[in-house]
């Protein structure tokens, strides 16, 4: 053992003197294809595993890096929040293996690395909503963007607003502002990026107040309420804070165009109120600012960020294409959009807030398309790396989390290095094969035959469009209720370590970036240089006051 530790110390000493930079052949303009994954089907399972000393040296290096890491406590000039919709723990693990095998070509796959694995602070989020154990993307977005738990299906409102209650939606005290609105109030630039409709529940959580996430355009609002409650698309273009967002990139073009207007893809809009929200957005911008509207990948690449103040990109009539189909549809990737957004927003000397959603991870899961969802998660991680590479840990807080998980699991006893879609070596008790990736419910269900459950032996299990066979038949697979991960780095990112209510997240981001009406790093340190065990005098006094109030109520 002493020899092993001596060897570990020697390797560590070398690492301290010159730690190599590890790079991967995964350029920002590269596109992964299904063929890349199929090539990995021939990967030899097994092979020579790492020597015991490898794990010791790896652990010692990791320990050293953690101990030497500086806890950054300056103001976060910029905040980027990456939201993986439906990005549960099994999805994270499988995307790491897939990336290792098909992108980075590591020996087995499991020892590969996602970019989020390099983040120094990790926590967990409790995702339940005010009226439900398992969250949807609307009540959860209200929590992680606005700081309160709300009811399922509602956006940007308190739990006093029940689903579909238009009158309650319009009560000012029922509306809750978002961290994006806090950033605008502080003079920062703001942006939202997603692969779903820009009016979908997660991105809409940054700007909308709605009693129903379904009210995305005027035709989605019940006829009796159309004169009383504005739809989500109209709120984005015509109301604050939506109309002041600098960068808006995603899908959902139909929600913004009248029924008699045809877009560049020969698709008619759906608005019956005849409002052309794209034209209204253009006309709302003053002549002294540069505002650009785009619909294709090529147009996005041609945008000169140095000369662009406002950018609206609606790349699809509905949701944007899945990753493997984006080139054919002339849709940009999430990484493309993230890069352009940061280029534009970074020009503001006061900083920016950017929300980036990998939205189609969730939708592939709903369709029981596990491999497709995992590829979307790999692309999500690539966008995170792009955002991290373009910013500095000294002034940018990056937070990566999910709104909820899925009824999805990764189980069985596959050998190390196995392709993630491979049928397990072991069989079920019925002597039929099973996949390591499985769903509790969903649309991929197959009826039992006289021989029992459906035999997947001859199914196209390695196709990105293949639907895993779930346990229970449902039109759409459901969300999962377990906690989700929070990865963070940058100023005050340590505040997000630990287990928290999902509604805590924007308060921590607001503290770090001096935004909102709650406790912030700036307000806490104004005129306070003294600290008690790392806690400023003002924070210490506030804590004591809260404890006194709590004790009074408890007695």
C-alpha positions as semicolon CSV with decimal commas, in nm:
position;residue;x (nm);y (nm);z (nm)
1;X;0,000;0,000;0,000
2;X;0,288;0,235;0,082
3;X;0,431;0,173;-0,263
4;X;0,097;0,260;-0,420
5;X;0,067;0,580;-0,219
6;X;0,429;0,669;-0,297
7;X;0,353;0,626;-0,665
8;X;0,039;0,836;-0,624
9;X;0,239;1,111;-0,454
10;X;0,495;1,112;-0,734
11;X;0,223;1,141;-1,000
12;X;0,052;1,414;-0,799
13;X;0,377;1,610;-0,774
14;X;0,413;1,596;-1,150
15;X;0,053;1,709;-1,191
16;X;0,112;2,007;-0,962
17;X;0,399;2,123;-1,181
18;X;0,230;2,081;-1,516
19;X;-0,131;1,969;-1,544
20;X;-0,209;1,891;-1,910
21;X;-0,510;2,040;-2,085
22;X;-0,749;1,769;-2,196
23;X;-0,929;1,846;-2,519
24;X;-1,186;1,655;-2,720
25;X;-1,249;1,652;-3,093
26;X;-1,593;1,800;-3,057
27;X;-1,593;2,135;-3,235
28;X;-1,872;2,389;-3,208
29;X;-1,971;2,340;-3,570
30;X;-1,964;1,959;-3,569
31;X;-2,287;1,767;-3,598
32;X;-2,328;1,418;-3,459
33;X;-2,517;1,164;-3,665
34;X;-2,675;0,833;-3,592
35;X;-2,395;0,663;-3,787
36;X;-2,144;0,773;-3,524
37;X;-2,338;0,583;-3,264
38;X;-2,388;0,277;-3,482
39;X;-2,012;0,259;-3,531
40;X;-1,975;0,213;-3,158
41;X;-2,189;-0,103;-3,170
42;X;-1,876;-0,292;-3,265
43;X;-1,698;-0,180;-2,949
44;X;-1,540;-0,473;-2,771
45;X;-1,699;-0,530;-2,432
46;X;-1,438;-0,597;-2,167
47;X;-1,074;-0,535;-2,242
48;X;-0,807;-0,448;-1,989
49;X;-0,941;-0,234;-1,703
50;X;-0,746;0,040;-1,531
51;X;-0,473;-0,057;-1,286
52;X;-0,554;-0,003;-0,914
53;X;-0,305;0,282;-0,900
54;X;-0,510;0,472;-1,158
55;X;-0,801;0,509;-0,917
56;X;-0,574;0,616;-0,632
57;X;-0,399;0,876;-0,844
58;X;-0,730;1,001;-0,982
59;X;-0,873;1,037;-0,632
60;X;-0,565;1,220;-0,505
61;X;-0,568;1,458;-0,800
62;X;-0,938;1,527;-0,747
63;X;-0,883;1,589;-0,378
64;X;-0,600;1,829;-0,450
65;X;-0,805;2,024;-0,703
66;X;-1,094;2,058;-0,461
67;X;-0,868;2,174;-0,180
68;X;-0,692;2,434;-0,395
69;X;-1,015;2,563;-0,550
70;X;-1,088;2,923;-0,467
71;X;-1,435;3,004;-0,338
72;X;-1,538;3,303;-0,548
73;X;-1,739;3,561;-0,352
74;X;-1,738;3,862;-0,586
75;X;-2,055;3,994;-0,747
76;X;-2,171;3,784;-1,040
77;X;-2,189;4,032;-1,325
78;X;-2,347;3,766;-1,549
79;X;-2,575;3,471;-1,478
80;X;-2,641;3,187;-1,722
81;X;-2,905;2,934;-1,624
82;X;-2,906;2,612;-1,824
83;X;-3,225;2,410;-1,786
84;X;-3,239;2,051;-1,907
85;X;-3,609;1,974;-1,938
86;X;-3,661;1,625;-1,796
87;X;-3,285;1,593;-1,735
88;X;-3,293;1,334;-1,457
89;X;-3,001;1,139;-1,313
90;X;-3,036;0,833;-1,542
91;X;-3,034;1,067;-1,842
92;X;-2,717;1,237;-1,717
93;X;-2,538;0,906;-1,659
94;X;-2,635;0,762;-1,997
95;X;-2,533;1,079;-2,181
96;X;-2,191;1,055;-2,017
97;X;-2,148;0,698;-2,143
98;X;-2,280;0,780;-2,490
99;X;-2,054;1,082;-2,523
100;X;-1,757;0,878;-2,407
101;X;-1,823;0,603;-2,660
102;X;-1,948;0,789;-2,967
103;X;-1,790;1,136;-2,938
104;X;-1,474;1,119;-2,727
105;X;-1,385;0,755;-2,809
106;X;-1,261;0,670;-2,462
107;X;-1,179;0,307;-2,389
108;X;-1,511;0,197;-2,243
109;X;-1,744;0,496;-2,207
110;X;-1,832;0,500;-1,840
111;X;-1,501;0,669;-1,754
112;X;-1,583;0,955;-1,994
113;X;-1,665;1,305;-1,884
114;X;-1,946;1,549;-1,941
115;X;-1,859;1,915;-1,910
116;X;-2,087;1,945;-1,608
117;X;-1,865;1,689;-1,432
118;X;-1,603;1,964;-1,402
119;X;-1,831;2,197;-1,205
120;X;-1,712;2,237;-0,843
121;X;-2,048;2,264;-0,668
122;X;-2,329;2,011;-0,680
123;X;-2,664;2,011;-0,507
124;X;-3,013;1,870;-0,539
125;X;-3,352;2,029;-0,592
126;X;-3,686;1,916;-0,448
127;X;-3,924;1,963;-0,740
128;X;-4,274;1,907;-0,601
129;X;-4,527;2,182;-0,669
130;X;-4,782;2,351;-0,444
131;X;-5,058;2,106;-0,535
132;X;-4,869;1,803;-0,669
133;X;-4,596;1,557;-0,571
134;X;-4,464;1,546;-0,927
135;X;-4,401;1,869;-1,116
136;X;-4,482;1,980;-1,466
137;X;-4,266;2,231;-1,652
138;X;-4,488;2,527;-1,568
139;X;-4,511;2,519;-1,190
140;X;-4,144;2,420;-1,177
141;X;-4,036;2,715;-1,394
142;X;-4,222;2,946;-1,157
143;X;-4,014;2,795;-0,875
144;X;-3,665;2,805;-1,027
145;X;-3,713;3,141;-1,203
146;X;-3,940;3,331;-0,963
147;X;-3,879;3,177;-0,623
148;X;-4,224;3,048;-0,520
149;X;-4,399;2,714;-0,544
150;X;-4,708;2,730;-0,768
151;X;-4,983;2,500;-0,894
152;X;-4,937;2,255;-1,179
153;X;-5,001;2,414;-1,519
154;X;-4,969;2,776;-1,404
155;X;-4,694;3,022;-1,497
156;X;-4,553;3,320;-1,308
157;X;-4,833;3,333;-1,052
158;X;-4,870;3,230;-0,689
159;X;-5,053;2,924;-0,563
160;X;-5,362;3,145;-0,512
161;X;-5,417;3,105;-0,887
162;X;-5,574;2,772;-0,973
163;X;-5,533;2,622;-1,319
164;X;-5,748;2,808;-1,572
165;X;-5,862;3,087;-1,338
166;X;-5,833;3,390;-1,568
167;X;-5,963;3,640;-1,313
168;X;-5,704;3,538;-1,053
169;X;-5,431;3,566;-1,316
170;X;-5,495;3,941;-1,346
171;X;-5,472;4,020;-0,974
172;X;-5,144;4,206;-0,923
173;X;-5,070;4,042;-0,588
174;X;-5,093;3,702;-0,755
175;X;-4,819;3,782;-1,008
176;X;-4,457;3,707;-0,926
177;X;-4,160;3,869;-1,101
178;X;-3,874;3,661;-1,241
179;X;-3,499;3,689;-1,210
180;X;-3,499;3,796;-1,575
181;X;-3,717;4,095;-1,477
182;X;-3,484;4,166;-1,183
183;X;-3,191;4,172;-1,426
184;X;-3,367;4,418;-1,656
185;X;-3,445;4,644;-1,360
186;X;-3,072;4,651;-1,284
187;X;-2,989;4,757;-1,641
188;X;-2,857;4,421;-1,753
189;X;-2,923;4,263;-2,092
190;X;-3,140;3,952;-2,102
191;X;-3,196;3,655;-2,330
192;X;-3,389;3,329;-2,364
193;X;-3,286;3,035;-2,580
194;X;-3,471;2,705;-2,626
195;X;-3,522;2,417;-2,867
196;X;-3,898;2,416;-2,797
197;X;-4,156;2,678;-2,881
198;X;-4,044;3,003;-2,721
199;X;-4,391;3,017;-2,564
200;X;-4,352;2,674;-2,404
201;X;-4,368;2,639;-2,026
202;X;-3,997;2,661;-1,938
203;X;-3,893;2,970;-2,138
204;X;-4,231;3,135;-2,071
205;X;-4,146;3,116;-1,703
206;X;-3,904;3,405;-1,756
207;X;-4,167;3,651;-1,877
208;X;-4,531;3,532;-1,865
209;X;-4,809;3,539;-1,606
210;X;-5,071;3,284;-1,701
211;X;-5,333;3,071;-1,530
212;X;-5,264;2,807;-1,793
213;X;-4,945;2,710;-1,972
214;X;-5,166;2,604;-2,265
215;X;-5,267;2,963;-2,346
216;X;-4,973;3,016;-2,584
217;X;-5,165;3,208;-2,855
218;X;-5,506;3,375;-2,863
219;X;-5,676;3,067;-3,008
220;X;-5,550;2,864;-2,712
221;X;-5,732;3,088;-2,462
222;X;-6,097;2,989;-2,400
223;X;-6,329;3,220;-2,594
224;X;-6,490;3,356;-2,277
225;X;-6,149;3,476;-2,151
226;X;-5,990;3,620;-2,465
227;X;-6,086;3,977;-2,380
228;X;-5,961;3,941;-2,024
229;X;-5,641;3,736;-2,028
230;X;-5,363;3,795;-2,278
231;X;-5,194;3,492;-2,428
232;X;-4,829;3,403;-2,368
233;X;-4,699;3,504;-2,713
234;X;-4,866;3,845;-2,684
235;X;-4,717;3,894;-2,340
236;X;-4,369;3,823;-2,480
237;X;-4,397;4,087;-2,753
238;X;-4,625;4,350;-2,600
239;X;-4,576;4,344;-2,222
240;X;-4,291;4,377;-1,975
241;X;-4,050;4,213;-1,921
242;X;-4,094;4,018;-2,247
243;X;-4,084;4,312;-2,484
244;X;-3,751;4,424;-2,337
245;X;-3,566;4,092;-2,382
246;X;-3,263;4,143;-2,604
247;X;-3,225;3,791;-2,747
248;X;-3,515;3,551;-2,812
249;X;-3,426;3,229;-2,996
250;X;-3,643;2,920;-3,034
251;X;-3,941;2,774;-3,219
252;X;-4,315;2,836;-3,226
253;X;-4,355;3,077;-3,516
254;X;-4,724;2,991;-3,563
255;X;-4,808;3,143;-3,226
256;X;-4,692;3,484;-3,350
257;X;-4,854;3,505;-3,695
258;X;-5,216;3,553;-3,812
259;X;-5,399;3,267;-3,982
260;X;-5,377;3,442;-4,321
261;X;-4,998;3,493;-4,307
262;X;-4,765;3,224;-4,445
263;X;-4,411;3,189;-4,313
264;X;-4,089;3,089;-4,490
265;X;-4,176;2,719;-4,450
266;X;-4,516;2,763;-4,620
267;X;-4,699;2,725;-4,289
268;X;-4,982;2,955;-4,189
269;X;-4,998;3,123;-3,852
270;X;-5,276;3,041;-3,610
271;X;-5,371;3,375;-3,453
272;X;-5,734;3,472;-3,512
273;X;-5,697;3,816;-3,355
274;X;-5,506;3,915;-3,673
275;X;-5,210;4,041;-3,470
276;X;-4,881;3,990;-3,648
277;X;-4,658;3,982;-3,343
278;X;-4,339;3,961;-3,551
279;X;-4,421;4,289;-3,725
280;X;-4,529;4,443;-3,395
281;X;-4,192;4,343;-3,246
282;X;-4,008;4,507;-3,534
283;X;-4,207;4,829;-3,512
284;X;-4,164;4,850;-3,134
285;X;-3,788;4,900;-3,163
286;X;-3,660;5,253;-3,186
287;X;-3,459;5,364;-3,487
288;X;-3,151;5,409;-3,267
289;X;-3,124;5,035;-3,196
290;X;-3,044;4,748;-3,430
291;X;-3,319;4,486;-3,420
292;X;-3,305;4,176;-3,642
293;X;-3,562;3,905;-3,708
294;X;-3,444;3,567;-3,847
295;X;-3,586;3,221;-3,930
296;X;-3,295;2,996;-4,039
297;X;-2,953;2,870;-3,931
298;X;-2,776;3,059;-4,210
299;X;-2,942;3,382;-4,105
300;X;-2,831;3,324;-3,746
301;X;-2,470;3,266;-3,853
302;X;-2,477;3,589;-4,055
303;X;-2,593;3,805;-3,762
304;X;-2,320;4,051;-3,665
305;X;-2,334;4,045;-3,286
306;X;-2,130;4,365;-3,258
307;X;-2,403;4,557;-3,440
308;X;-2,710;4,380;-3,297
309;X;-2,903;4,507;-2,995
310;X;-3,214;4,291;-3,028
311;X;-3,250;3,954;-3,198
312;X;-3,571;3,756;-3,247
313;X;-3,524;3,415;-3,406
314;X;-3,823;3,187;-3,464
315;X;-3,677;2,889;-3,647
316;X;-3,978;2,659;-3,674
317;X;-4,358;2,679;-3,688
318;X;-4,369;2,447;-3,386
319;X;-4,089;2,300;-3,174
320;X;-3,746;2,301;-3,335
321;X;-3,616;1,982;-3,493
322;X;-3,446;1,716;-3,285
323;X;-3,067;1,734;-3,298
324;X;-3,022;1,474;-3,573
325;X;-3,274;1,652;-3,798
326;X;-3,163;2,013;-3,747
327;X;-2,938;2,048;-4,049
328;X;-3,207;1,918;-4,282
329;X;-3,458;2,164;-4,136
330;X;-3,211;2,455;-4,140
331;X;-3,252;2,483;-3,763
332;X;-2,954;2,594;-3,553
333;X;-2,830;2,375;-3,271
334;X;-2,863;2,473;-2,907
335;X;-2,490;2,542;-2,908
336;X;-2,521;2,772;-3,210
337;X;-2,794;2,974;-3,041
338;X;-2,613;2,990;-2,707
339;X;-2,298;3,121;-2,872
340;X;-2,478;3,398;-3,061
341;X;-2,678;3,499;-2,756
342;X;-2,369;3,540;-2,539
343;X;-2,191;3,737;-2,811
344;X;-2,477;3,988;-2,819
345;X;-2,546;4,006;-2,445
346;X;-2,180;4,038;-2,344
347;X;-2,162;4,387;-2,490
348;X;-2,350;4,531;-2,191
349;X;-2,093;4,655;-1,935
350;X;-2,349;4,594;-1,659
351;X;-2,373;4,227;-1,748
352;X;-2,654;3,993;-1,850
353;X;-2,893;3,714;-1,754
354;X;-2,940;3,431;-2,004
355;X;-3,178;3,134;-1,982
356;X;-3,092;2,835;-2,204
357;X;-3,319;2,530;-2,227
358;X;-3,247;2,190;-2,375
359;X;-3,618;2,132;-2,419
360;X;-3,640;1,827;-2,639
361;X;-3,474;1,594;-2,388
362;X;-3,814;1,592;-2,223
363;X;-4,020;1,545;-2,538
364;X;-3,821;1,244;-2,656
365;X;-3,871;1,086;-2,313
366;X;-4,246;1,149;-2,336
367;X;-4,238;0,947;-2,658
368;X;-4,030;0,664;-2,503
369;X;-3,744;0,745;-2,743
370;X;-3,461;0,692;-2,497
371;X;-3,165;0,710;-2,736
372;X;-3,297;1,028;-2,896
373;X;-3,336;1,187;-2,553
374;X;-2,982;1,089;-2,453
375;X;-2,840;1,247;-2,771
376;X;-3,033;1,566;-2,688
377;X;-2,869;1,559;-2,345
378;X;-2,523;1,524;-2,501
379;X;-2,595;1,832;-2,713
380;X;-2,723;2,013;-2,403
381;X;-2,388;1,947;-2,235
382;X;-2,206;2,081;-2,542
383;X;-2,402;2,406;-2,517
384;X;-2,305;2,430;-2,149
385;X;-1,939;2,395;-2,242
386;X;-1,975;2,666;-2,505
387;X;-2,127;2,902;-2,251
388;X;-1,856;2,822;-1,999
389;X;-1,576;2,869;-2,253
390;X;-1,711;3,210;-2,354
391;X;-1,730;3,350;-2,001
392;X;-1,508;3,384;-1,694
393;X;-1,551;3,211;-1,359
394;X;-1,451;3,541;-1,199
395;X;-1,767;3,727;-1,299
396;X;-2,015;3,470;-1,435
397;X;-2,234;3,237;-1,232
398;X;-2,344;2,931;-1,430
399;X;-2,624;2,717;-1,291
400;X;-2,731;2,391;-1,458
401;X;-3,037;2,204;-1,338
402;X;-3,360;2,033;-1,443
403;X;-3,726;2,106;-1,385
404;X;-3,814;1,741;-1,316
405;X;-3,711;1,388;-1,399
406;X;-3,893;1,112;-1,591
407;X;-4,034;0,763;-1,534
408;X;-3,709;0,636;-1,681
409;X;-3,445;0,402;-1,541
410;X;-3,107;0,250;-1,621
411;X;-3,086;-0,099;-1,476
412;X;-2,970;-0,456;-1,527
413;X;-2,620;-0,603;-1,538
414;X;-2,462;-0,497;-1,868
415;X;-2,087;-0,546;-1,897
416;X;-1,868;-0,240;-1,885
417;X;-1,829;-0,080;-2,227
418;X;-2,167;-0,206;-2,350
419;X;-2,358;0,007;-2,595
420;X;-2,635;0,176;-2,395
421;X;-2,909;0,038;-2,621
422;X;-2,768;-0,314;-2,619
423;X;-2,991;-0,599;-2,500
424;X;-2,860;-0,732;-2,170
425;X;-2,658;-1,051;-2,155
426;X;-2,893;-1,186;-1,892
427;X;-3,253;-1,271;-1,980
428;X;-3,573;-1,219;-1,790
429;X;-3,732;-1,510;-1,606
430;X;-3,944;-1,557;-1,918
431;X;-3,620;-1,617;-2,114
432;X;-3,671;-1,301;-2,323
433;X;-3,415;-1,019;-2,345
434;X;-3,458;-0,679;-2,188
435;X;-3,294;-0,342;-2,234
436;X;-3,097;-0,157;-1,969
437;X;-3,300;0,156;-2,049
438;X;-3,664;0,125;-1,954
439;X;-3,976;0,329;-1,885
440;X;-4,250;0,273;-1,630
441;X;-4,513;0,396;-1,878
442;X;-4,568;0,553;-2,218
443;X;-4,676;0,512;-2,582
444;X;-4,420;0,246;-2,681
445;X;-4,615;-0,027;-2,503
446;X;-4,670;-0,352;-2,692
447;X;-4,956;-0,593;-2,612
448;X;-4,876;-0,931;-2,466
449;X;-4,910;-1,233;-2,692
450;X;-4,979;-1,594;-2,609
451;X;-4,607;-1,620;-2,539
452;X;-4,613;-1,336;-2,285
453;X;-4,449;-0,996;-2,312
454;X;-4,328;-0,849;-2,639
455;X;-3,991;-0,989;-2,749
456;X;-3,755;-0,703;-2,839
457;X;-3,490;-0,931;-2,988
458;X;-3,575;-0,830;-3,344
459;X;-3,665;-0,467;-3,274
460;X;-3,450;-0,184;-3,424
461;X;-3,325;-0,101;-3,075
462;X;-3,025;0,102;-3,198
463;X;-3,231;0,347;-3,405
464;X;-3,265;0,696;-3,262
465;X;-3,641;0,682;-3,331
466;X;-3,696;0,349;-3,154
467;X;-3,953;0,351;-2,873
468;X;-3,860;0,150;-2,565
469;X;-4,139;-0,084;-2,453
470;X;-4,273;0,044;-2,118
471;X;-4,456;-0,136;-1,840
472;X;-4,784;0,058;-1,859
473;X;-4,950;0,192;-2,177
474;X;-5,005;0,571;-2,183
475;X;-5,044;0,821;-2,466
476;X;-4,747;1,012;-2,323
477;X;-4,485;0,895;-2,073
478;X;-4,498;1,077;-1,739
479;X;-4,254;1,281;-1,537
480;X;-4,069;1,139;-1,238
481;X;-4,088;1,284;-0,888
482;X;-3,734;1,229;-0,759
483;X;-3,499;1,516;-0,681
484;X;-3,290;1,657;-0,967
485;X;-2,929;1,777;-0,975
486;X;-2,794;2,132;-0,954
487;X;-2,444;2,191;-1,095
488;X;-2,290;2,536;-1,052
489;X;-1,968;2,732;-1,083
490;X;-1,860;3,094;-1,054
491;X;-1,926;3,360;-0,789
492;X;-2,123;3,228;-0,488
493;X;-2,194;2,897;-0,660
494;X;-2,128;2,726;-0,325
495;X;-2,470;2,860;-0,216
496;X;-2,630;2,598;-0,442
497;X;-2,453;2,300;-0,286
498;X;-2,678;2,087;-0,067
499;X;-3,045;1,991;-0,093
500;X;-3,289;2,275;-0,152
501;X;-3,644;2,353;-0,249
502;X;-3,652;2,435;-0,619
503;X;-3,785;2,779;-0,526
504;X;-3,454;2,858;-0,352
505;X;-3,257;2,866;-0,678
506;X;-3,347;3,217;-0,806
507;X;-3,292;3,364;-0,460
508;X;-2,937;3,225;-0,458
509;X;-2,876;3,354;-0,811
510;X;-3,022;3,691;-0,712
511;X;-2,795;3,711;-0,409
512;X;-2,486;3,633;-0,617
513;X;-2,570;3,887;-0,888
514;X;-2,717;4,158;-0,662
515;X;-3,063;4,127;-0,817
516;X;-3,412;4,135;-0,669
517;X;-3,556;4,272;-0,345
518;X;-3,418;4,005;-0,112
519;X;-3,080;3,971;0,053
520;X;-2,797;4,028;-0,195
521;X;-2,419;4,022;-0,182
522;X;-2,409;4,396;-0,258
523;X;-2,661;4,502;0,005
524;X;-2,503;4,275;0,263
525;X;-2,159;4,426;0,214
526;X;-2,248;4,794;0,195
527;X;-2,069;4,953;0,487
528;X;-1,995;4,616;0,643
529;X;-1,640;4,496;0,664
530;X;-1,679;4,301;0,989
531;X;-1,780;3,936;0,979
532;X;-1,877;3,676;1,234
533;X;-1,746;3,335;1,124
534;X;-1,773;3,439;0,761
535;X;-2,119;3,595;0,810
536;X;-2,146;3,972;0,776
537;X;-2,288;4,174;1,065
538;X;-2,605;4,257;0,871
539;X;-2,666;3,896;0,774
540;X;-2,594;3,784;1,131
541;X;-2,842;4,033;1,275
542;X;-3,104;3,933;1,015
543;X;-3,054;3,570;1,111
544;X;-3,095;3,644;1,483
545;X;-3,409;3,850;1,412
546;X;-3,561;3,567;1,209
547;X;-3,485;3,317;1,485
548;X;-3,655;3,542;1,742
549;X;-3,964;3,578;1,522
550;X;-3,980;3,204;1,466
551;X;-3,950;3,136;1,839
552;X;-4,238;3,375;1,910
553;X;-4,464;3,194;1,664
554;X;-4,360;2,855;1,803
555;X;-4,458;2,951;2,161
